Amino acid sequence: MATGRLDQLTQHWSIDTEPVWSPDGGNLYFTSDRGGKPQIYRVPVGGGDPTRVTLEGDYNARASISPDGRKIAVAHGRGNEYRIAVWDIEAERFTILTPGKLDESPSFAPMAA
């Protein structure tokens, strides 16, 4: 039931941006540079410490969560090249999807009925 109450889920001196909900509503994914460079983190909606989700690359931002909650599409960077990649949460590995050098703003298409 919606209460209209706001709860702060992150508390850190670094910037926490680009929040997205997991499909089941149990977690909030967000971009943070709390480790030194932008990466994707997850925090349970019930509170607790955020955990870093993306473990490869210098830059991972603009998360889009797959409808099944098992993958995250991100803008993935190494050096000055940014590509769209998909992070497999369980396998902890990236699949690079685009050959460009300045790709950004990934998203998953809705699932067909």
Order of alpha helices (4+ residues) and beta strands (2+ residues): beta-beta-beta-beta-beta-beta-beta-beta
